[in-house]
Amino acid sequence: QVQLVESGGGLVQPGGSLRLSCAASESGFSINDMAWYRQAPGKQRELVATITTRDTTNYADSVKGRFTISRDNAKNTAYLQMNSLKPEDTAVYYCNVLAVRLGIGHNYWGQGTQVTVSS
């Protein structure tokens, strides 16, 4: 099993910044791709950003230039630096990890952390 612990959410004013963290505790698994998703009230969960083990990144158009995903492979931790936040960024943010064991990939989700952008 892989457990994901997220932190860093909160309330911020428009134009502000937050940094989310996602620490993966693995037991016999190799952590591969890591990603952040978000889900706003009444909307479907959407992909925000992804990062591979070689630090190749991909972003949703809505966050390009404002959000940066990164990872520390030694700590199995992913980060999401969010700058120039907008009210429409308000959502529950979820960490997602692809973990591999014995050649089989498994998908894991974090519990979610609330990000609220409001004045």
C-alpha positions in Angstrom: 0.0 0.0 0.0 1.0 3.6 -0.6 -0.2 6.3 1.6 -0.3 9.9 0.5 -0.2 12.8 3.0 -1.1 16.2 1.7 -0.5 19.6 3.3 -0.4 23.3 2.6 -3.9 24.2 1.7 -5.7 27.1 3.2 -7.4 30.5 2.6 -5.5 33.1 0.5 -6.4 36.4 -1.1 -6.5 36.7 -4.9 -3.0 37.2 -6.2 -1.5 35.3 -3.3 0.5 32.1 -3.2 0.3 28.7 -1.6 2.5 25.7 -1.7 1.0 22.2 -1.5 3.0 19.1 -0.5 2.3 15.4 -1.0 4.4 12.9 0.8 4.2 9.3 -0.4 5.0 6.5 2.1 5.8 3.4 0.1 6.4 -0.1 1.1 8.0 -2.1 -1.6 6.7 0.2 -4.3 8.5 2.4 -6.8 6.9 5.8 -7.1 6.6 6.8 -10.8 4.5 9.7 -12.1 3.0 12.1 -9.6 0.2 14.6 -10.2 -2.2 17.1 -8.8 -5.9 17.2 -9.5 -8.5 19.5 -8.2 -12.3 19.5 -7.9 -14.4 22.5 -7.4 -17.9 22.3 -6.0 -20.4 21.0 -8.6 -17.6 20.3 -11.1 -15.7 17.2 -12.2 -12.2 16.5 -11.0 -9.7 17.9 -13.4 -6.0 17.5 -13.9 -3.8 20.4 -12.8 -0.2 19.2 -13.3 1.9 16.1 -13.7 5.5 15.3 -13.3 7.5 12.2 -14.2 10.5 10.7 -12.4 12.7 12.6 -14.9 11.0 15.9 -14.0 9.1 16.2 -17.3 6.1 18.3 -16.4 2.7 19.0 -18.0 0.1 21.6 -17.0 -3.5 22.4 -17.5 -3.9 25.5 -19.7 -5.7 27.3 -16.9 -2.6 27.2 -14.6 0.3 27.5 -17.0 2.7 30.3 -16.0 1.2 30.4 -12.5 1.7 26.9 -11.0 4.8 24.9 -10.8 5.0 21.2 -10.0 8.2 19.7 -8.6 9.3 16.6 -6.7 12.0 15.3 -4.4 12.6 11.7 -5.4 14.6 11.0 -2.3 11.6 12.0 -0.1 8.9 10.7 -2.5 7.3 14.1 -2.2 5.6 16.2 -4.8 5.0 19.9 -4.5 2.7 22.4 -6.2 3.7 26.0 -6.0 0.7 28.1 -6.8 1.2 31.8 -7.5 -1.1 34.6 -8.7 -4.1 32.7 -7.3 -7.5 33.5 -8.6 -11.0 32.8 -7.1 -11.5 30.2 -9.8 -8.6 28.2 -8.4 -10.8 27.5 -5.3 -11.1 23.7 -5.0 -10.1 20.6 -3.2 -6.7 19.6 -4.5 -5.8 15.9 -4.6 -2.4 14.3 -5.0 -2.2 11.3 -7.3 0.6 8.8 -7.6 1.4 5.9 -9.9 3.3 3.4 -7.9 4.7 0.2 -9.4 5.4 -3.1 -7.6 6.4 -6.3 -9.3 5.8 -4.7 -12.7 2.2 -3.8 -11.9 1.1 -0.2 -11.7 -1.2 1.0 -9.0 -3.0 4.4 -8.7 -3.3 6.1 -5.3 -5.1 9.3 -4.2 -4.5 11.6 -1.3 -7.3 12.7 1.0 -7.4 16.2 -0.5 -6.6 19.6 0.8 -8.9 22.6 0.5 -7.6 25.7 -1.3 -9.9 28.8 -1.0 -9.0 32.0 -2.9 -11.2 34.8 -1.6 -10.9 38.4 -0.4 
